[in-house]
């Protein structure tokens, strides 16, 4: 069960705060019981430096993001033990520079160009490589050492997937997984289907089984659709074990992979799901989800599966129960994406970095590294893992089975044979727009075949991949690069 609680807590606030521009929220100062607080600080003394010897002690770091997963805004939330350690052991604080998802890079660029840079930004896959070669973020090895025992286990991941010419751009304190399949067990039972979790543990959770459930359940006349949301295309496509664009970690160049038979099989599955009316037609509803809600319709039995990152259902019991089903009755459950019946026998899920990147012009990069060290500490220490686990069980009512499945999804995203890193918008707006044409094959009232999509977009894909590779080749991460805008 190691490390899963720390990763889960990293995204707990996202669902409530994405897209919010409100300034009315006030931070609520929560703390641990005395016994737990003493245990955490004692453990921190083993992993982390003394406050008296740390230059960043007593400082404030500016966090620029569309969410804040570190501070609390309600008394019925769990406490981020990493940030709590940052506050209690070092007397440090965070100032949140809030933005919206849609305008995040424009707002950040404005701050950088005005010499008013925040200190750090989410170290997600999406920052790499284009925002790095444009100078929005700086290499992190000037401020931290991946050979240090605290960081050594993340060195290969950071250098293989988030470095340019041997300079890493993310302080990775852990990595986690992307899309999973959420479902309501009551609904599954009412329809007489085998429980996907049981199918998974028996190695029987396959595309064919998943497809049969989707087709059987869906009925537009009854307003029932097996799928909805923004994640099913990517989730199913990447469950093939392949991606449209492949990053060659040896050459640090991107390669086109649209002729992969596994990718084509995934595209065919998505095409068939579309043609059999298994997907909620949000294109007829102003590109909106059912009830404009992530997972909307699941509790009512109108949605069978919701494929999305697990952050969607990491919130308070009342919030999650209102959408996904009664958490207190064990209705909510999730599994990895099903595997390809004709594939290599592995289950695949996207690997996403958990960490921070340092903004060009940051005034307190040392404070960012110290916070990242506190987050890394809570991932490693058994005492903190145990305390965080109890928080999830008592506050959010996560069951042992849910925690075990979370652990399994993390294993898939971390093991060499299952590892897939997807960069999405990190490829640049133009290249991402083209890759979306391939990966969003089912997002249409008149879906195209895989052959039709390749014929329409392969030339553009080749052009933009070549352009991206040229940018990487000409970029010098050892020079003092200014932000290009």
One Martini backbone bead per residue (centre of mass of N, CA, C, O) as a GRO file, in nm:
protein
  485
    1UNK     BB    1   0.050   0.067   0.004
    2UNK     BB    2   0.255   0.241  -0.098
    3UNK     BB    3   0.201   0.596  -0.182
    4UNK     BB    4  -0.108   0.634  -0.251
    5UNK     BB    5  -0.200   0.869  -0.071
    6UNK     BB    6  -0.019   1.092  -0.177
    7UNK     BB    7  -0.131   1.088  -0.466
    8UNK     BB    8  -0.427   1.132  -0.412
    9UNK     BB    9  -0.398   1.414  -0.261
   10UNK     BB   10  -0.293   1.587  -0.504
   11UNK     BB   11  -0.617   1.588  -0.634
   12UNK     BB   12  -0.857   1.666  -0.434
   13UNK     BB   13  -0.920   1.983  -0.535
   14UNK     BB   14  -0.978   1.995  -0.841
   15UNK     BB   15  -1.284   1.956  -0.888
   16UNK     BB   16  -1.375   2.216  -0.718
   17UNK     BB   17  -1.162   2.432  -0.885
   18UNK     BB   18  -1.210   2.411  -1.168
   19UNK     BB   19  -1.262   2.724  -1.319
   20UNK     BB   20  -1.231   2.902  -1.083
   21UNK     BB   21  -1.267   3.269  -0.980
   22UNK     BB   22  -1.293   3.285  -0.692
   23UNK     BB   23  -1.236   3.503  -0.385
   24UNK     BB   24  -1.411   3.371  -0.129
   25UNK     BB   25  -1.212   3.187  -0.034
   26UNK     BB   26  -1.100   3.030   0.270
   27UNK     BB   27  -0.865   2.939   0.474
   28UNK     BB   28  -0.831   2.634   0.660
   29UNK     BB   29  -0.695   2.545   0.970
   30UNK     BB   30  -0.557   2.237   0.989
   31UNK     BB   31  -0.495   1.954   1.215
   32UNK     BB   32  -0.345   1.730   1.400
   33UNK     BB   33  -0.311   1.526   1.621
   34UNK     BB   34  -0.069   1.518   1.845
   35UNK     BB   35   0.040   1.234   1.786
   36UNK     BB   36   0.061   1.268   1.475
   37UNK     BB   37   0.234   1.523   1.466
   38UNK     BB   38   0.480   1.400   1.610
   39UNK     BB   39   0.527   1.166   1.411
   40UNK     BB   40   0.582   1.335   1.159
   41UNK     BB   41   0.821   1.508   1.269
   42UNK     BB   42   1.003   1.271   1.340
   43UNK     BB   43   1.019   1.156   1.051
   44UNK     BB   44   1.130   1.415   0.912
   45UNK     BB   45   1.413   1.401   1.057
   46UNK     BB   46   1.515   1.166   0.863
   47UNK     BB   47   1.462   1.304   0.562
   48UNK     BB   48   1.507   1.602   0.655
   49UNK     BB   49   1.618   1.900   0.708
   50UNK     BB   50   1.712   2.138   0.900
   51UNK     BB   51   1.586   2.445   0.960
   52UNK     BB   52   1.862   2.592   1.033
   53UNK     BB   53   1.994   2.477   0.736
   54UNK     BB   54   1.761   2.635   0.576
   55UNK     BB   55   1.703   2.894   0.361
   56UNK     BB   56   1.373   2.858   0.327
   57UNK     BB   57   1.305   2.926   0.594
   58UNK     BB   58   1.013   3.127   0.628
   59UNK     BB   59   0.896   3.113   0.350
   60UNK     BB   60   0.740   3.201   0.033
   61UNK     BB   61   0.535   3.047  -0.214
   62UNK     BB   62   0.436   3.070  -0.557
   63UNK     BB   63   0.129   2.942  -0.677
   64UNK     BB   64   0.049   2.838  -1.012
   65UNK     BB   65  -0.304   2.770  -1.059
   66UNK     BB   66  -0.635   2.611  -1.087
   67UNK     BB   67  -0.535   2.485  -0.811
   68UNK     BB   68  -0.554   2.364  -0.452
   69UNK     BB   69  -0.394   2.078  -0.286
   70UNK     BB   70  -0.284   2.201   0.010
   71UNK     BB   71  -0.505   2.362   0.107
   72UNK     BB   72  -0.781   2.449   0.308
   73UNK     BB   73  -1.165   2.505   0.265
   74UNK     BB   74  -1.253   2.271   0.468
   75UNK     BB   75  -1.338   2.062   0.743
   76UNK     BB   76  -1.410   1.801   0.534
   77UNK     BB   77  -1.107   1.758   0.494
   78UNK     BB   78  -0.806   1.665   0.421
   79UNK     BB   79  -0.462   1.654   0.498
   80UNK     BB   80  -0.168   1.776   0.376
   81UNK     BB   81   0.123   1.648   0.499
   82UNK     BB   82   0.335   1.798   0.332
   83UNK     BB   83   0.241   2.088   0.382
   84UNK     BB   84   0.234   2.072   0.687
   85UNK     BB   85   0.539   2.031   0.715
   86UNK     BB   86   0.622   2.296   0.579
   87UNK     BB   87   0.494   2.465   0.804
   88UNK     BB   88   0.588   2.330   1.084
   89UNK     BB   89   0.903   2.288   1.034
   90UNK     BB   90   0.956   2.580   0.849
   91UNK     BB   91   0.748   2.823   0.833
   92UNK     BB   92   0.586   2.800   0.572
   93UNK     BB   93   0.428   2.923   0.261
   94UNK     BB   94   0.139   2.986   0.048
   95UNK     BB   95   0.077   3.155  -0.261
   96UNK     BB   96  -0.212   3.180  -0.453
   97UNK     BB   97  -0.219   3.192  -0.808
   98UNK     BB   98  -0.501   3.222  -0.973
   99UNK     BB   99  -0.650   3.036  -1.238
  100UNK     BB  100  -0.739   2.916  -1.545
  101UNK     BB  101  -0.731   2.665  -1.761
  102UNK     BB  102  -0.769   2.826  -2.033
  103UNK     BB  103  -0.546   3.076  -1.928
  104UNK     BB  104  -0.275   2.985  -1.797
  105UNK     BB  105  -0.048   3.064  -2.008
  106UNK     BB  106  -0.120   3.357  -2.051
  107UNK     BB  107  -0.092   3.446  -1.755
  108UNK     BB  108   0.200   3.352  -1.715
  109UNK     BB  109   0.329   3.520  -1.938
  110UNK     BB  110   0.256   3.796  -1.820
  111UNK     BB  111   0.422   3.766  -1.560
  112UNK     BB  112   0.699   3.721  -1.685
  113UNK     BB  113   0.709   3.984  -1.866
  114UNK     BB  114   0.662   4.158  -1.581
  115UNK     BB  115   0.852   4.049  -1.355
  116UNK     BB  116   0.610   3.841  -1.191
  117UNK     BB  117   0.693   3.563  -1.099
  118UNK     BB  118   0.628   3.279  -1.007
  119UNK     BB  119   0.764   2.978  -0.879
  120UNK     BB  120   0.524   2.759  -0.948
  121UNK     BB  121   0.415   2.456  -1.123
  122UNK     BB  122   0.276   2.201  -1.247
  123UNK     BB  123   0.439   1.876  -1.307
  124UNK     BB  124   0.324   1.804  -1.583
  125UNK     BB  125   0.326   1.666  -1.894
  126UNK     BB  126   0.230   1.940  -2.047
  127UNK     BB  127   0.516   2.102  -2.024
  128UNK     BB  128   0.621   1.879  -2.225
  129UNK     BB  129   0.851   2.059  -2.419
  130UNK     BB  130   0.751   2.348  -2.519
  131UNK     BB  131   0.766   2.521  -2.249
  132UNK     BB  132   1.074   2.480  -2.228
  133UNK     BB  133   1.189   2.581  -2.508
  134UNK     BB  134   1.048   2.872  -2.449
  135UNK     BB  135   1.119   2.948  -2.128
  136UNK     BB  136   0.903   2.909  -1.891
  137UNK     BB  137   1.107   2.696  -1.788
  138UNK     BB  138   1.347   2.548  -1.573
  139UNK     BB  139   1.595   2.382  -1.471
  140UNK     BB  140   1.628   2.181  -1.163
  141UNK     BB  141   1.948   2.106  -1.122
  142UNK     BB  142   2.026   2.383  -0.978
  143UNK     BB  143   1.843   2.292  -0.695
  144UNK     BB  144   1.869   1.973  -0.741
  145UNK     BB  145   1.943   1.615  -0.655
  146UNK     BB  146   1.896   1.297  -0.800
  147UNK     BB  147   2.129   1.153  -0.613
  148UNK     BB  148   1.972   1.180  -0.385
  149UNK     BB  149   1.809   0.962  -0.183
  150UNK     BB  150   1.529   1.105  -0.200
  151UNK     BB  151   1.542   1.100  -0.548
  152UNK     BB  152   1.663   0.844  -0.695
  153UNK     BB  153   1.392   0.685  -0.784
  154UNK     BB  154   1.325   0.941  -1.001
  155UNK     BB  155   1.551   0.980  -1.211
  156UNK     BB  156   1.479   0.814  -1.463
  157UNK     BB  157   1.205   0.943  -1.514
  158UNK     BB  158   1.301   1.239  -1.544
  159UNK     BB  159   1.526   1.188  -1.766
  160UNK     BB  160   1.360   1.025  -1.984
  161UNK     BB  161   1.079   1.230  -1.993
  162UNK     BB  162   1.197   1.541  -1.860
  163UNK     BB  163   1.444   1.593  -2.067
  164UNK     BB  164   1.713   1.807  -2.202
  165UNK     BB  165   2.015   1.725  -2.243
  166UNK     BB  166   2.033   1.641  -1.926
  167UNK     BB  167   1.778   1.833  -1.833
  168UNK     BB  168   1.556   1.872  -1.592
  169UNK     BB  169   1.196   2.004  -1.544
  170UNK     BB  170   1.116   1.810  -1.296
  171UNK     BB  171   1.000   1.767  -0.967
  172UNK     BB  172   0.977   1.438  -0.884
  173UNK     BB  173   0.788   1.276  -0.623
  174UNK     BB  174   0.602   1.124  -0.837
  175UNK     BB  175   0.387   0.873  -0.983
  176UNK     BB  176   0.095   0.820  -1.180
  177UNK     BB  177  -0.231   0.789  -1.303
  178UNK     BB  178  -0.484   0.809  -1.511
  179UNK     BB  179  -0.717   0.653  -1.642
  180UNK     BB  180  -1.033   0.524  -1.536
  181UNK     BB  181  -1.303   0.300  -1.433
  182UNK     BB  182  -1.605   0.406  -1.339
  183UNK     BB  183  -1.862   0.269  -1.108
  184UNK     BB  184  -2.182   0.123  -1.025
  185UNK     BB  185  -2.266  -0.153  -0.849
  186UNK     BB  186  -2.570  -0.146  -0.853
  187UNK     BB  187  -2.601  -0.127  -1.161
  188UNK     BB  188  -2.445  -0.380  -1.236
  189UNK     BB  189  -2.634  -0.572  -1.080
  190UNK     BB  190  -2.907  -0.498  -1.215
  191UNK     BB  191  -2.783  -0.601  -1.508
  192UNK     BB  192  -2.602  -0.871  -1.457
  193UNK     BB  193  -2.309  -0.805  -1.422
  194UNK     BB  194  -1.994  -0.830  -1.394
  195UNK     BB  195  -1.754  -0.734  -1.194
  196UNK     BB  196  -1.483  -0.557  -1.290
  197UNK     BB  197  -1.297  -0.621  -1.051
  198UNK     BB  198  -1.319  -0.929  -1.072
  199UNK     BB  199  -1.225  -0.946  -1.363
  200UNK     BB  200  -0.948  -0.830  -1.319
  201UNK     BB  201  -0.837  -1.035  -1.104
  202UNK     BB  202  -0.904  -1.267  -1.340
  203UNK     BB  203  -0.819  -1.164  -1.627
  204UNK     BB  204  -1.128  -1.059  -1.776
  205UNK     BB  205  -1.072  -0.752  -1.854
  206UNK     BB  206  -1.199  -0.672  -2.164
  207UNK     BB  207  -1.301  -0.535  -2.452
  208UNK     BB  208  -1.530  -0.733  -2.509
  209UNK     BB  209  -1.675  -0.709  -2.239
  210UNK     BB  210  -1.709  -0.405  -2.239
  211UNK     BB  211  -1.868  -0.384  -2.509
  212UNK     BB  212  -2.112  -0.560  -2.434
  213UNK     BB  213  -2.212  -0.381  -2.208
  214UNK     BB  214  -2.248  -0.119  -2.366
  215UNK     BB  215  -2.454  -0.222  -2.576
  216UNK     BB  216  -2.669  -0.336  -2.378
  217UNK     BB  217  -2.722  -0.062  -2.216
  218UNK     BB  218  -2.777   0.107  -2.459
  219UNK     BB  219  -3.049   0.371  -2.498
  220UNK     BB  220  -3.164   0.653  -2.635
  221UNK     BB  221  -3.474   0.630  -2.564
  222UNK     BB  222  -3.371   0.610  -2.240
  223UNK     BB  223  -3.103   0.780  -2.192
  224UNK     BB  224  -2.875   0.558  -2.239
  225UNK     BB  225  -2.518   0.553  -2.162
  226UNK     BB  226  -2.207   0.419  -2.123
  227UNK     BB  227  -2.076   0.700  -2.217
  228UNK     BB  228  -1.877   0.982  -2.097
  229UNK     BB  229  -1.685   1.264  -2.161
  230UNK     BB  230  -1.305   1.321  -2.179
  231UNK     BB  231  -1.156   1.005  -2.150
  232UNK     BB  232  -1.229   0.758  -2.343
  233UNK     BB  233  -1.044   0.790  -2.581
  234UNK     BB  234  -0.769   0.788  -2.441
  235UNK     BB  235  -0.804   0.539  -2.265
  236UNK     BB  236  -0.852   0.332  -2.494
  237UNK     BB  237  -0.610   0.394  -2.670
  238UNK     BB  238  -0.389   0.340  -2.433
  239UNK     BB  239  -0.481   0.038  -2.369
  240UNK     BB  240  -0.300  -0.075  -2.611
  241UNK     BB  241   0.012   0.042  -2.548
  242UNK     BB  242  -0.027   0.304  -2.724
  243UNK     BB  243   0.074   0.591  -2.924
  244UNK     BB  244   0.075   0.831  -3.157
  245UNK     BB  245   0.316   0.946  -2.995
  246UNK     BB  246   0.666   0.880  -2.963
  247UNK     BB  247   0.917   0.872  -2.716
  248UNK     BB  248   1.260   0.880  -2.758
  249UNK     BB  249   1.483   0.850  -2.498
  250UNK     BB  250   1.754   0.845  -2.659
  251UNK     BB  251   1.700   1.088  -2.880
  252UNK     BB  252   1.480   1.299  -2.805
  253UNK     BB  253   1.241   1.205  -3.001
  254UNK     BB  254   0.967   1.208  -3.217
  255UNK     BB  255   0.720   0.955  -3.313
  256UNK     BB  256   0.526   0.790  -3.540
  257UNK     BB  257   0.220   0.552  -3.465
  258UNK     BB  258  -0.040   0.500  -3.668
  259UNK     BB  259   0.045   0.190  -3.774
  260UNK     BB  260  -0.050   0.049  -3.537
  261UNK     BB  261  -0.242  -0.224  -3.467
  262UNK     BB  262  -0.333  -0.144  -3.180
  263UNK     BB  263  -0.445   0.134  -3.251
  264UNK     BB  264  -0.651   0.032  -3.461
  265UNK     BB  265  -0.818  -0.137  -3.263
  266UNK     BB  266  -0.900   0.099  -3.080
  267UNK     BB  267  -1.040   0.263  -3.303
  268UNK     BB  268  -1.255   0.049  -3.365
  269UNK     BB  269  -1.388   0.047  -3.091
  270UNK     BB  270  -1.476   0.344  -3.093
  271UNK     BB  271  -1.640   0.330  -3.352
  272UNK     BB  272  -1.845   0.115  -3.251
  273UNK     BB  273  -1.953   0.274  -3.009
  274UNK     BB  274  -2.068   0.500  -3.178
  275UNK     BB  275  -2.253   0.332  -3.379
  276UNK     BB  276  -2.406   0.207  -3.098
  277UNK     BB  277  -2.485   0.439  -2.898
  278UNK     BB  278  -2.268   0.460  -2.630
  279UNK     BB  279  -2.252   0.780  -2.657
  280UNK     BB  280  -2.288   1.072  -2.538
  281UNK     BB  281  -2.423   1.348  -2.733
  282UNK     BB  282  -2.257   1.633  -2.684
  283UNK     BB  283  -2.265   1.752  -2.982
  284UNK     BB  284  -2.590   1.811  -2.922
  285UNK     BB  285  -2.497   1.986  -2.631
  286UNK     BB  286  -2.258   2.190  -2.656
  287UNK     BB  287  -2.028   2.005  -2.543
  288UNK     BB  288  -2.180   1.859  -2.305
  289UNK     BB  289  -2.245   1.719  -2.032
  290UNK     BB  290  -2.431   1.565  -1.830
  291UNK     BB  291  -2.532   1.824  -1.640
  292UNK     BB  292  -2.240   1.940  -1.642
  293UNK     BB  293  -2.111   1.655  -1.528
  294UNK     BB  294  -1.895   1.457  -1.382
  295UNK     BB  295  -2.078   1.159  -1.406
  296UNK     BB  296  -2.345   1.211  -1.511
  297UNK     BB  297  -2.596   0.948  -1.437
  298UNK     BB  298  -2.489   0.716  -1.256
  299UNK     BB  299  -2.682   0.707  -1.013
  300UNK     BB  300  -2.945   0.674  -1.218
  301UNK     BB  301  -2.858   0.466  -1.458
  302UNK     BB  302  -2.744   0.637  -1.737
  303UNK     BB  303  -2.445   0.546  -1.656
  304UNK     BB  304  -2.189   0.311  -1.663
  305UNK     BB  305  -1.919   0.469  -1.752
  306UNK     BB  306  -1.620   0.651  -1.621
  307UNK     BB  307  -1.356   0.801  -1.797
  308UNK     BB  308  -1.102   0.900  -1.565
  309UNK     BB  309  -0.958   1.053  -1.339
  310UNK     BB  310  -0.957   1.001  -0.992
  311UNK     BB  311  -1.020   1.301  -0.910
  312UNK     BB  312  -1.330   1.297  -0.964
  313UNK     BB  313  -1.361   1.090  -0.686
  314UNK     BB  314  -1.203   1.314  -0.486
  315UNK     BB  315  -1.409   1.375  -0.218
  316UNK     BB  316  -1.665   1.425  -0.063
  317UNK     BB  317  -1.923   1.230   0.018
  318UNK     BB  318  -2.151   1.414  -0.089
  319UNK     BB  319  -2.037   1.479  -0.367
  320UNK     BB  320  -2.001   1.185  -0.475
  321UNK     BB  321  -2.286   1.065  -0.413
  322UNK     BB  322  -2.449   1.263  -0.604
  323UNK     BB  323  -2.314   1.117  -0.869
  324UNK     BB  324  -2.197   0.798  -0.824
  325UNK     BB  325  -2.297   0.724  -0.538
  326UNK     BB  326  -2.318   0.557  -0.245
  327UNK     BB  327  -2.050   0.538  -0.044
  328UNK     BB  328  -2.170   0.401   0.218
  329UNK     BB  329  -2.267   0.145   0.014
  330UNK     BB  330  -2.037   0.082  -0.210
  331UNK     BB  331  -2.091   0.187  -0.513
  332UNK     BB  332  -1.813   0.286  -0.558
  333UNK     BB  333  -1.594   0.207  -0.840
  334UNK     BB  334  -1.273   0.086  -0.984
  335UNK     BB  335  -1.070   0.047  -1.287
  336UNK     BB  336  -0.894  -0.035  -1.520
  337UNK     BB  337  -0.845  -0.063  -1.823
  338UNK     BB  338  -0.899  -0.263  -2.055
  339UNK     BB  339  -0.788  -0.522  -2.249
  340UNK     BB  340  -0.657  -0.657  -2.524
  341UNK     BB  341  -0.739  -0.953  -2.667
  342UNK     BB  342  -0.494  -0.912  -2.906
  343UNK     BB  343  -0.267  -0.870  -2.725
  344UNK     BB  344  -0.006  -0.905  -2.467
  345UNK     BB  345  -0.179  -0.913  -2.172
  346UNK     BB  346  -0.176  -0.623  -2.086
  347UNK     BB  347  -0.217  -0.354  -1.876
  348UNK     BB  348  -0.301  -0.003  -1.938
  349UNK     BB  349  -0.165   0.319  -1.826
  350UNK     BB  350  -0.113   0.627  -1.762
  351UNK     BB  351   0.166   0.831  -1.690
  352UNK     BB  352   0.201   1.068  -1.420
  353UNK     BB  353   0.331   1.339  -1.293
  354UNK     BB  354   0.457   1.436  -0.964
  355UNK     BB  355   0.506   1.790  -0.934
  356UNK     BB  356   0.748   2.049  -1.016
  357UNK     BB  357   0.794   2.366  -1.170
  358UNK     BB  358   1.012   2.626  -1.263
  359UNK     BB  359   0.986   2.951  -1.310
  360UNK     BB  360   1.067   3.201  -1.488
  361UNK     BB  361   1.191   3.419  -1.239
  362UNK     BB  362   1.208   3.297  -0.978
  363UNK     BB  363   1.257   3.383  -0.623
  364UNK     BB  364   1.193   3.066  -0.477
  365UNK     BB  365   1.326   2.773  -0.552
  366UNK     BB  366   1.406   2.659  -0.272
  367UNK     BB  367   1.112   2.639  -0.167
  368UNK     BB  368   1.017   2.434  -0.376
  369UNK     BB  369   1.211   2.206  -0.298
  370UNK     BB  370   1.115   2.182  -0.007
  371UNK     BB  371   0.826   2.104  -0.069
  372UNK     BB  372   0.895   1.855  -0.241
  373UNK     BB  373   1.034   1.706  -0.007
  374UNK     BB  374   0.776   1.684   0.167
  375UNK     BB  375   0.622   1.516  -0.047
  376UNK     BB  376   0.828   1.287  -0.062
  377UNK     BB  377   0.822   1.198   0.232
  378UNK     BB  378   0.515   1.102   0.238
  379UNK     BB  379   0.571   0.869   0.030
  380UNK     BB  380   0.793   0.702   0.216
  381UNK     BB  381   0.661   0.711   0.496
  382UNK     BB  382   0.484   0.492   0.694
  383UNK     BB  383   0.355   0.684   0.899
  384UNK     BB  384   0.216   0.877   0.695
  385UNK     BB  385   0.065   0.671   0.531
  386UNK     BB  386  -0.114   0.577   0.767
  387UNK     BB  387  -0.247   0.850   0.832
  388UNK     BB  388  -0.364   0.901   0.547
  389UNK     BB  389  -0.538   0.652   0.534
  390UNK     BB  390  -0.726   0.724   0.767
  391UNK     BB  391  -0.842   0.973   0.639
  392UNK     BB  392  -0.983   0.829   0.402
  393UNK     BB  393  -1.156   0.633   0.572
  394UNK     BB  394  -1.296   0.857   0.767
  395UNK     BB  395  -1.369   1.097   0.561
  396UNK     BB  396  -1.419   0.936   0.259
  397UNK     BB  397  -1.477   0.618   0.281
  398UNK     BB  398  -1.259   0.438   0.199
  399UNK     BB  399  -1.186   0.131   0.097
  400UNK     BB  400  -0.980  -0.132   0.079
  401UNK     BB  401  -1.048  -0.193  -0.218
  402UNK     BB  402  -0.985   0.088  -0.333
  403UNK     BB  403  -0.690   0.100  -0.236
  404UNK     BB  404  -0.596  -0.152  -0.390
  405UNK     BB  405  -0.668  -0.042  -0.674
  406UNK     BB  406  -0.487   0.200  -0.662
  407UNK     BB  407  -0.228   0.040  -0.633
  408UNK     BB  408  -0.257  -0.110  -0.905
  409UNK     BB  409  -0.257   0.137  -1.091
  410UNK     BB  410   0.022   0.230  -1.005
  411UNK     BB  411   0.176  -0.017  -1.099
  412UNK     BB  412   0.112   0.011  -1.400
  413UNK     BB  413   0.241   0.314  -1.416
  414UNK     BB  414   0.547   0.200  -1.310
  415UNK     BB  415   0.597  -0.031  -1.487
  416UNK     BB  416   0.775  -0.109  -1.762
  417UNK     BB  417   0.549  -0.282  -1.924
  418UNK     BB  418   0.316  -0.029  -1.866
  419UNK     BB  419   0.454   0.228  -1.968
  420UNK     BB  420   0.290   0.552  -2.026
  421UNK     BB  421   0.364   0.859  -2.192
  422UNK     BB  422   0.162   1.156  -2.202
  423UNK     BB  423   0.165   1.497  -2.334
  424UNK     BB  424  -0.016   1.644  -2.523
  425UNK     BB  425   0.011   1.982  -2.483
  426UNK     BB  426   0.328   1.952  -2.478
  427UNK     BB  427   0.345   1.945  -2.806
  428UNK     BB  428   0.155   2.160  -2.877
  429UNK     BB  429  -0.111   2.305  -3.022
  430UNK     BB  430  -0.086   2.196  -3.315
  431UNK     BB  431  -0.018   1.899  -3.258
  432UNK     BB  432  -0.254   1.840  -3.070
  433UNK     BB  433  -0.482   1.898  -3.274
  434UNK     BB  434  -0.404   1.653  -3.450
  435UNK     BB  435  -0.407   1.420  -3.242
  436UNK     BB  436  -0.710   1.463  -3.174
  437UNK     BB  437  -0.818   1.345  -3.439
  438UNK     BB  438  -0.737   1.055  -3.356
  439UNK     BB  439  -0.832   1.035  -3.040
  440UNK     BB  440  -1.140   1.155  -3.138
  441UNK     BB  441  -1.307   0.939  -3.310
  442UNK     BB  442  -1.592   0.942  -3.124
  443UNK     BB  443  -1.636   1.272  -3.163
  444UNK     BB  444  -1.921   1.210  -3.338
  445UNK     BB  445  -2.201   1.178  -3.547
  446UNK     BB  446  -1.968   1.101  -3.788
  447UNK     BB  447  -1.754   0.881  -3.787
  448UNK     BB  448  -1.439   0.798  -3.866
  449UNK     BB  449  -1.210   0.620  -3.991
  450UNK     BB  450  -0.886   0.544  -3.965
  451UNK     BB  451  -0.817   0.578  -4.263
  452UNK     BB  452  -0.942   0.861  -4.295
  453UNK     BB  453  -0.768   1.007  -4.085
  454UNK     BB  454  -0.491   0.950  -4.208
  455UNK     BB  455  -0.545   1.083  -4.482
  456UNK     BB  456  -0.612   1.373  -4.359
  457UNK     BB  457  -0.343   1.399  -4.125
  458UNK     BB  458  -0.049   1.294  -4.182
  459UNK     BB  459   0.091   1.545  -4.300
  460UNK     BB  460   0.061   1.723  -4.050
  461UNK     BB  461   0.200   1.539  -3.851
  462UNK     BB  462   0.479   1.536  -3.984
  463UNK     BB  463   0.534   1.838  -3.968
  464UNK     BB  464   0.506   1.887  -3.651
  465UNK     BB  465   0.716   1.680  -3.561
  466UNK     BB  466   0.954   1.805  -3.709
  467UNK     BB  467   0.936   2.080  -3.565
  468UNK     BB  468   0.977   1.979  -3.276
  469UNK     BB  469   1.252   1.840  -3.318
  470UNK     BB  470   1.399   2.100  -3.404
  471UNK     BB  471   1.362   2.252  -3.138
  472UNK     BB  472   1.517   2.053  -2.961
  473UNK     BB  473   1.788   2.048  -3.119
  474UNK     BB  474   1.835   2.378  -3.087
  475UNK     BB  475   1.829   2.358  -2.791
  476UNK     BB  476   1.979   2.522  -2.493
  477UNK     BB  477   1.987   2.429  -2.152
  478UNK     BB  478   2.271   2.596  -2.082
  479UNK     BB  479   2.139   2.849  -2.141
  480UNK     BB  480   2.008   3.180  -2.122
  481UNK     BB  481   1.676   3.158  -2.153
  482UNK     BB  482   1.429   3.327  -2.280
  483UNK     BB  483   1.118   3.414  -2.308
  484UNK     BB  484   0.926   3.387  -2.617
  485UNK     BB  485   0.593   3.357  -2.610
   0.00000   0.00000   0.00000
